[in-house]
């Protein structure tokens, strides 16, 4: 029940505030505010209290409101409502409230406002803002305490949120009478145009719907004010939410207009300060299809969208087509769209309402608090809810279908800010002022006074407390909403000036929790197949056992001539080399499954050294044999004399040289550029389950900074050695020698080793990213080449000695087998050739001696007297033949020499 205490009024009627003469002076206490009893001149309405309750109490609680009232044709001038503050005082203590007679409207002078309302276009905010402005003008003009001698009138046009259209109407407003004392544009693009031009006409510009951060530039827009806060006020809220939900990677898509570009630039600076990264930034002019596809391709998850309402429908139609919505994605949009913006029919898109509803579900909006949530009475004596109800009645359509309905309180308070500034300028507050009707576009004095009055504005409006910062922008809280089930739900407020986030814990997520800012990447290593590793390891182990057996056999039977003639020490080196190469299979198969990261470099070095030394010893000893055979038996006759005797130390020196070169190369490699663990990363793999993760396969390698250079040196030298070995084996395939009686087996082993190595080396380099295939090729090549070498070199010797018993004495070996002659045939042939050459020299000497003797004989015959014809000739030519006379002819037949005398 409302109690109206009206006392007889004395003309003129004055209702003084507390502390004024004739009224009690309330004292500030912690209990609230001391009750104000009505003075004799007027009455006070105590809300919710009866007459008896008023008499019984002395203090009223904090936030309690009292209302002054006047009787008859009079009206209150000054504060009509006072509120108890937390400090125990009442509001507006320095301004008295008084009752005055109402002035007829016909006697008031008109002051004109030029306004541009966007009734259509990117932001059709004029649909609700124009009725709100008209309602504010009615309320202001009905007040006798504000501009009592003036009446505000509105001249407006539809700018369609188009700067070109606005230019036309701005020209009409400026060049057509009457003179406008202020301009009120709507959307940012139009406000930018109007504010730049207004200073040339000394006009104040007051916008109700502009959020572009660029408009905060006082040098460019010196007379600009706005009751709509700057769009940059959204950015601290967005950053706060990113931090709250632990998001460090975001993407953006914007319409290419100044307001959104400058807003995004400001956001980029703020997220950098917070340690957040904008990973992908897209923009579009009219068609968002390609940018949305790019967002999908780049795996964008947390997306900030900056565009007007009409473009928002285009964007989310493409979002539905690309399936860029659901539990994996969060969209941040501007909060000043109509509540059902995604349901409005739009011929420019080909998506249904259900598809659009599905695409926008769950998105977050940040919106400037445009309606006072406290629901207290404003300067117009209306609460925010009363304002909404009153405005709704004036609209022709449902509020959700009306553009600018959320910004309507800002437009309403803009008129009140203007009225209070003009009232202060004209002296309506009791101070001497200027005549507003004297204003013209050349009168900068009045403009400056209006600017100062506007800049000092501070009052309670239906949108909250109205105050402007140094750039002329409104300071306000930010409302955070989420679309849940097709309607927006409030989930929190944020005060950027105090960094205070008020959270209602009503946010809902499609997946039950906020999604990750990127696909959760699970790094997994590709390890060797354990079955393959174990299988090859068993083969390698058996190969090492075979090598040990062969080595033991060779050492045990080293006294046997057949073994001796095969250069057993070189064969021993071959067996040792095969053992080392087979041992390299084990570190080749070791990876992160078996060893730690710190142990990996040692395993890499073990692979390199075992393979290098194994090859040098195993293949190097065989290469030395075949090289010596080729050197001895394929040269010209005159260059073979000094090579006839085989000196073993030369063979060992050759092997030592090959091993030494490898040791030197490997040592330099290890010291200068050691092998270490490197990671190869493959393309992400999507799991079969519908979970927001992806698998990032990785593979461990042994590598160094100059890996290709070292491999080129290593493979190049070994490749040349293999090719040379094949050539030498081919050249000596028909040579027989007892000094190295197994050189044909060596040649066969060289063929197999060379072919396997020349094929396996490039194949393993190509298959390096496939751990099982690369290991299988490399390890099996080592195993097979080692097995072949051991079998070819040692098994025939074992078979021969076992089946023929050639480990017994040399005499028994000759008696049992009868094959010593065959085995030594080559040596005997060489001895015979030597004897023949010696005999040829002797024959040559003898033939020379015979020719000399014959010459002497002819000389003697010429000096002797002639014989009688009946005397028979002497068969010796007249001279006796001694026992040591040289033969006339020598011939060789097999192993015997026949001397034929004349």
Residue pairs with C-beta under 8 A, 6 or more apart in sequence:
1 48
1 50
2 45
2 46
2 47
2 48
3 45
3 46
3 49
3 50
3 51
3 54
4 43
4 45
4 69
5 38
5 43
5 44
5 45
5 46
5 51
5 54
6 38
6 42
6 43
6 69
6 71
7 38
7 39
7 40
7 41
7 42
7 43
8 40
9 41
9 42
9 70
9 71
9 74
9 99
10 40
10 41
12 98
12 99
12 100
13 41
13 42
13 70
13 71
13 74
13 98
13 99
14 22
14 39
14 41
14 42
14 96
14 98
14 99
15 38
15 39
15 41
15 42
15 43
15 44
15 68
15 70
15 76
15 96
15 97
15 98
15 99
16 22
16 23
16 39
16 41
16 96
16 97
17 23
17 79
17 82
17 90
17 92
17 93
17 94
17 95
17 96
17 97
18 24
18 25
18 26
18 34
18 36
18 90
18 93
19 25
19 26
19 93
20 39
20 96
22 39
22 40
22 41
23 36
23 37
23 39
24 34
24 36
24 37
26 33
26 34
26 35
26 36
26 89
26 90
27 34
27 88
28 87
28 88
28 89
29 59
29 88
30 88
31 59
31 88
32 59
32 60
32 61
32 62
32 64
32 84
32 88
33 59
33 60
33 62
33 64
33 84
33 85
33 88
33 89
33 90
34 58
34 59
34 60
34 88
35 54
35 57
35 58
35 59
35 60
36 44
36 66
36 82
36 90
37 44
38 44
42 68
42 69
42 70
42 97
42 99
43 68
43 69
43 71
44 66
44 67
44 68
44 69
45 66
45 67
45 68
45 69
46 54
46 66
47 64
47 65
47 66
47 67
49 57
60 66
60 84
61 84
62 84
62 85
62 86
63 83
63 84
63 376
64 83
64 84
65 81
65 82
65 83
65 84
65 376
65 377
66 81
66 82
66 90
67 80
67 81
67 381
68 76
68 79
68 80
68 81
68 82
68 97
69 76
70 76
70 99
71 99
73 101
73 102
74 99
74 100
74 101
74 102
75 99
75 100
75 102
75 143
75 144
75 145
76 97
76 98
76 99
76 145
77 97
77 98
77 99
77 100
77 144
77 145
77 148
78 92
78 95
78 96
78 97
78 98
78 145
79 91
79 92
79 95
79 97
80 97
80 381
81 377
81 381
82 90
82 91
82 92
83 90
83 91
83 376
83 377
84 90
85 91
95 429
100 144
100 145
100 148
102 144
103 144
103 148
103 149
105 141
105 151
108 141
108 148
108 149
108 150
108 151
109 149
109 150
109 151
109 436
109 437
110 150
110 151
110 152
110 153
110 178
111 147
111 150
111 151
111 152
111 153
111 181
111 422
111 436
111 437
112 153
112 154
112 155
112 178
112 179
112 180
112 181
113 152
113 153
113 154
113 155
113 180
113 181
113 182
113 183
113 184
113 415
113 418
114 155
114 156
114 173
114 174
114 180
114 182
114 183
114 184
115 130
115 133
115 154
115 155
115 156
115 157
115 183
115 184
115 185
116 156
116 157
116 158
116 159
116 166
116 169
116 170
116 183
116 184
116 185
116 186
116 190
116 194
117 125
117 126
117 129
117 130
117 133
117 156
117 157
117 158
117 159
117 186
118 124
118 125
118 126
118 158
118 159
118 160
118 161
118 186
118 187
118 190
118 209
118 403
118 404
119 126
119 127
119 130
119 158
119 160
120 158
120 160
120 161
121 159
121 160
121 161
121 162
121 187
121 308
121 310
122 161
122 187
122 308
122 309
122 310
122 311
123 161
123 186
123 187
123 209
123 308
123 309
123 336
123 403
123 404
124 161
124 309
124 403
124 404
125 161
125 186
125 187
125 208
125 209
125 336
125 403
125 404
125 407
126 158
126 159
126 186
126 403
126 404
127 395
127 397
127 402
127 403
127 404
127 405
128 391
128 395
128 399
128 402
128 403
128 404
128 405
128 406
128 407
128 408
128 411
129 186
129 208
129 209
129 404
129 407
129 408
129 410
129 411
130 156
130 411
131 391
131 394
131 395
131 408
132 391
132 408
132 409
132 411
132 412
133 154
133 184
133 208
133 411
133 412
133 414
133 415
134 154
134 394
135 390
135 391
135 394
135 412
136 380
136 411
136 412
136 413
136 414
136 415
136 416
137 152
137 153
137 154
137 415
139 380
139 382
140 146
140 147
140 152
140 415
140 416
140 419
141 147
141 151
141 152
145 428
146 419
146 420
146 423
146 428
147 419
147 422
147 423
147 426
147 428
148 428
149 426
149 428
150 422
150 426
150 436
152 415
152 418
152 419
152 422
155 173
155 178
155 180
157 169
157 172
157 173
158 165
159 165
159 166
159 169
159 185
159 186
159 187
159 190
161 186
161 187
161 189
161 190
161 308
162 189
162 190
163 189
163 190
163 192
163 193
166 185
166 190
166 193
166 194
167 193
170 183
170 193
170 194
170 197
173 180
173 183
174 180
174 201
174 441
179 439
179 440
179 441
180 203
181 203
181 204
181 422
181 436
181 439
181 450
182 203
182 204
182 205
182 206
182 418
182 450
183 194
183 198
183 203
183 204
183 205
183 206
184 205
184 206
184 207
184 208
184 414
185 191
185 193
185 194
185 195
185 205
185 207
185 210
186 207
186 208
186 209
186 210
186 404
187 209
187 210
188 209
188 210
188 211
188 212
188 214
188 215
188 231
188 257
188 258
188 259
189 212
189 257
189 258
189 259
190 210
191 205
191 207
191 210
191 212
191 215
191 224
191 226
192 210
192 212
192 214
192 215
192 221
192 258
194 205
195 205
195 207
195 215
195 220
195 221
195 223
195 224
196 220
196 221
198 204
198 205
198 223
198 224
199 221
199 222
199 223
201 441
202 223
202 441
202 442
202 443
202 444
202 447
203 223
203 441
203 447
204 223
204 225
204 447
204 450
204 451
204 454
205 221
205 223
205 224
205 225
206 225
206 226
206 227
206 414
206 417
206 418
206 454
207 215
207 224
207 225
207 226
207 227
207 228
207 414
208 226
208 227
208 228
208 407
208 410
208 411
208 414
209 228
209 336
209 404
209 407
209 410
209 411
210 226
210 228
210 259
211 228
211 229
211 230
211 231
211 259
211 263
211 336
211 368
212 230
212 231
212 258
212 259
212 262
212 263
213 230
213 231
213 232
213 259
213 262
213 263
213 265
213 266
214 220
214 258
214 259
214 262
215 221
215 224
215 226
215 230
215 472
215 473
216 230
216 232
216 471
216 472
216 473
217 471
218 470
218 471
218 472
221 472
223 447
223 451
224 472
225 417
225 454
225 455
225 468
225 472
226 472
226 473
226 474
227 410
227 411
227 413
227 414
227 417
227 463
227 466
227 474
228 368
228 407
228 410
228 474
229 368
229 473
229 474
229 475
229 476
230 471
230 473
231 259
231 260
231 262
231 263
231 334
232 262
232 263
232 266
232 267
233 368
233 473
233 476
233 478
233 496
234 263
234 334
234 366
234 367
234 368
234 478
235 263
235 266
235 267
235 270
236 270
236 478
236 494
236 496
237 366
237 478
237 480
237 494
237 496
238 267
238 304
238 332
238 366
239 267
239 270
239 271
239 274
239 276
240 494
240 499
240 501
241 332
241 364
241 366
241 480
242 248
242 250
242 271
242 274
242 276
242 302
243 274
243 276
244 501
245 514
246 514
246 517
247 276
247 302
247 514
247 517
248 275
248 276
248 277
248 517
249 276
249 277
249 279
249 301
249 302
249 517
249 518
250 271
250 276
250 277
250 278
250 279
250 302
250 303
250 304
250 517
251 278
251 279
251 280
251 281
251 282
251 295
251 298
251 300
251 301
251 302
251 303
251 304
252 264
252 267
252 278
252 280
252 281
252 282
252 303
252 304
252 305
252 306
253 281
253 282
253 283
253 284
253 288
253 291
253 292
253 295
253 303
253 304
253 305
253 306
253 307
253 315
254 260
254 261
254 263
254 264
254 281
254 282
254 283
254 284
254 305
254 306
254 307
255 283
255 284
255 285
255 306
255 307
255 308
255 311
256 283
256 284
256 285
257 308
260 306
260 307
261 283
263 306
264 281
264 304
264 306
267 278
267 304
268 278
271 277
271 278
279 298
279 300
280 294
280 295
280 298
280 300
282 291
282 292
282 294
282 295
283 291
284 290
284 291
284 311
286 311
287 314
288 307
288 311
288 314
288 315
288 318
289 318
292 315
292 318
292 319
292 321
292 322
292 324
293 318
293 322
295 303
295 322
295 324
296 322
296 323
296 324
299 518
299 519
300 324
300 329
301 328
301 329
301 330
301 515
301 516
301 517
301 518
301 519
302 329
302 330
302 332
302 515
302 517
303 324
303 329
303 330
303 331
303 332
304 331
304 332
305 312
305 315
305 331
305 332
305 333
305 334
306 334
307 315
307 334
309 337
309 338
309 341
309 403
310 346
310 348
312 333
312 337
312 341
312 342
313 341
313 342
313 344
313 346
313 348
313 349
313 356
314 346
314 348
314 349
316 325
316 342
316 351
316 356
316 359
316 360
317 349
317 350
317 351
317 355
317 356
317 359
319 325
319 331
319 359
320 351
320 355
320 356
320 358
320 359
321 351
325 331
325 358
325 359
325 360
325 361
325 362
326 510
327 509
327 510
327 511
327 512
327 515
327 692
328 511
328 515
328 519
328 692
329 515
330 362
330 363
330 364
330 514
330 515
331 360
331 362
331 363
331 364
332 363
332 364
332 365
332 366
333 363
333 364
333 365
334 365
334 366
334 367
335 365
335 366
335 367
335 368
335 406
335 479
335 481
336 367
336 368
336 370
336 404
336 406
336 407
337 365
338 344
338 400
338 401
338 402
338 403
338 405
339 399
339 400
339 405
339 487
339 488
340 400
340 401
342 353
342 356
342 357
342 359
342 360
343 353
343 356
343 357
344 401
349 356
351 359
357 486
360 483
361 483
361 484
361 485
361 486
361 510
362 482
362 483
362 484
362 508
362 509
362 510
363 482
363 483
364 480
364 481
364 482
365 480
365 481
365 482
365 483
365 488
366 478
366 479
366 480
367 406
367 478
367 479
367 480
367 481
368 474
368 476
368 477
368 478
368 479
369 463
369 464
369 476
369 477
369 478
369 479
369 493
370 406
370 407
370 408
370 409
370 410
370 463
370 476
370 479
371 384
371 387
371 388
371 406
371 409
371 462
371 463
371 464
372 378
372 383
372 384
372 409
372 460
372 461
372 462
372 463
372 464
373 384
373 464
373 493
374 384
374 464
375 383
375 384
375 385
376 383
376 460
377 383
377 460
378 384
378 387
378 413
378 459
378 460
378 461
378 462
379 416
379 420
379 459
379 460
379 461
380 387
380 412
380 416
380 461
380 462
382 390
382 462
383 462
384 409
384 462
384 463
387 409
387 412
387 462
391 405
391 408
391 412
392 399
395 402
395 405
399 405
404 411
409 461
409 462
409 463
410 463
410 474
412 461
412 462
412 463
413 461
413 462
413 463
413 466
416 459
416 461
416 466
417 454
417 457
417 459
417 461
417 466
418 454
420 453
420 457
420 459
421 450
421 453
421 454
421 457
422 428
422 436
422 450
422 453
423 429
424 431
424 433
424 453
424 456
425 433
425 434
425 436
425 446
425 449
425 450
425 453
426 433
426 434
426 435
426 436
427 433
427 434
433 449
434 445
434 446
434 449
436 446
438 446
439 446
439 447
454 468
455 468
455 472
457 466
457 467
457 468
458 465
458 466
458 467
459 465
459 466
460 466
463 476
464 476
464 477
466 474
467 474
467 475
468 474
468 475
469 475
475 497
477 493
477 494
477 495
478 493
478 494
478 495
478 496
479 490
479 492
479 493
480 490
480 491
480 492
480 493
480 494
481 488
481 489
481 490
481 491
482 488
482 489
482 491
482 506
482 507
482 508
483 489
484 508
489 506
490 504
490 506
491 503
491 504
491 505
491 506
491 507
492 501
492 502
492 503
492 504
493 501
493 502
494 500
494 501
494 502
495 502
509 515
511 692
515 692
516 692
519 684
519 692
519 693
519 694
520 692
520 693
520 694
521 684
521 693
521 694
521 695
521 696
522 693
522 694
522 695
522 696
523 696
523 698
524 695
524 696
524 697
524 698
525 591
525 592
525 593
525 697
525 698
525 699
525 700
526 682
526 697
526 698
526 699
526 771
527 591
527 592
527 593
527 771
528 589
528 591
528 593
528 771
528 772
528 775
529 772
530 593
532 589
532 772
532 775
532 776
533 589
533 775
536 585
536 589
536 775
536 776
536 779
536 780
536 783
537 585
537 586
537 589
539 783
540 582
540 583
540 585
540 586
540 779
540 782
540 783
541 582
543 578
543 582
543 783
543 786
543 787
543 790
544 579
544 582
544 583
546 787
546 790
547 575
547 576
547 578
547 579
547 582
547 786
547 790
548 575
548 579
550 571
550 575
550 790
550 793
550 794
551 572
551 575
551 576
551 579
553 794
553 797
553 798
554 563
554 568
554 571
554 572
554 575
554 794
554 797
555 568
555 572
557 563
557 797
557 801
557 807
558 564
558 568
560 801
560 806
560 807
561 810
561 813
562 741
562 797
562 800
562 801
562 806
562 823
563 797
563 801
565 738
565 739
565 740
565 741
566 740
566 741
566 742
566 797
567 625
567 648
567 651
567 739
567 740
569 648
569 652
570 621
570 622
570 624
570 625
570 651
570 652
570 655
571 621
571 742
571 793
571 794
573 617
573 618
573 620
573 621
573 655
574 617
574 618
574 621
574 622
574 789
574 790
574 793
575 790
575 794
576 617
576 618
577 613
577 614
577 615
577 616
577 617
577 618
577 619
577 620
577 621
578 614
578 618
578 786
578 789
578 790
579 614
580 610
580 611
580 613
580 614
580 617
580 618
581 610
581 611
581 614
581 615
581 618
581 782
581 785
581 786
582 614
582 782
582 783
582 786
583 610
583 614
584 606
584 607
584 610
584 611
584 614
584 782
585 779
585 782
585 783
587 603
587 604
587 606
587 607
587 610
588 607
588 775
588 778
588 779
589 775
589 779
590 603
591 700
591 771
592 600
592 700
595 603
597 677
600 676
600 677
600 700
600 702
601 674
601 675
601 676
601 677
603 702
604 675
604 676
604 677
604 702
605 670
605 674
605 675
607 702
608 666
608 669
608 670
608 675
608 702
609 666
611 782
612 662
612 665
612 666
612 714
613 659
613 662
613 663
615 662
615 718
616 655
616 658
616 659
616 661
616 662
617 655
617 659
618 753
618 786
618 789
619 721
619 722
619 725
619 750
619 753
620 654
620 655
620 658
620 659
621 655
622 725
622 746
622 749
622 750
622 753
622 789
622 793
623 658
623 721
623 724
623 725
623 728
623 750
624 651
624 654
624 655
624 658
625 651
625 740
625 742
625 743
625 746
626 725
626 728
626 729
626 732
626 743
626 746
626 747
626 750
627 654
627 728
628 646
628 650
628 651
628 654
628 740
629 728
629 732
629 735
629 737
629 740
629 743
630 728
630 731
630 732
630 735
631 643
632 640
632 643
632 644
632 646
632 737
633 732
633 735
633 737
634 731
634 732
634 735
635 643
646 739
646 740
658 721
661 717
665 713
665 714
665 717
669 675
669 704
669 710
673 704
673 705
673 706
673 710
674 704
675 702
675 703
675 704
676 702
676 703
676 704
677 700
677 701
677 702
678 700
678 701
678 702
678 703
679 698
679 699
679 700
679 701
680 698
680 699
680 700
680 701
680 769
681 696
681 697
681 698
682 696
682 697
682 698
682 699
682 769
683 697
684 694
684 695
684 696
685 694
685 695
685 696
685 697
686 694
686 695
687 693
687 694
687 695
699 769
699 771
701 768
704 710
711 765
715 761
718 757
719 758
719 761
722 753
722 754
722 757
722 758
723 754
723 758
725 750
725 753
725 754
726 750
726 751
726 754
728 747
728 750
729 746
729 747
729 748
729 750
729 751
730 747
732 743
732 747
733 744
733 747
735 743
736 826
737 743
737 826
738 823
738 824
738 826
738 827
740 746
742 793
742 796
742 797
745 792
745 793
745 796
746 793
748 792
749 788
749 789
749 792
749 793
752 784
752 785
752 788
752 789
752 792
753 785
753 788
753 789
756 781
756 784
756 785
757 781
757 785
759 781
760 777
760 778
760 781
763 777
764 774
764 777
764 778
767 773
767 774
767 777
768 774
800 806
801 807
804 813
804 816
804 817
805 812
805 813
805 816
806 813
806 817
808 816
810 820
813 820
814 820
832 895
836 892
839 890
839 892
839 897
843 890
846 886
846 887
847 886
849 886
850 886
850 888
857 877
857 878
857 879
860 878
860 879
861 877
861 878
864 878
881 901
885 901
887 899
887 900
887 901
888 900
888 901
888 902
889 899
889 900
890 897
890 898
890 899
890 900
891 897
891 898
891 900
892 898
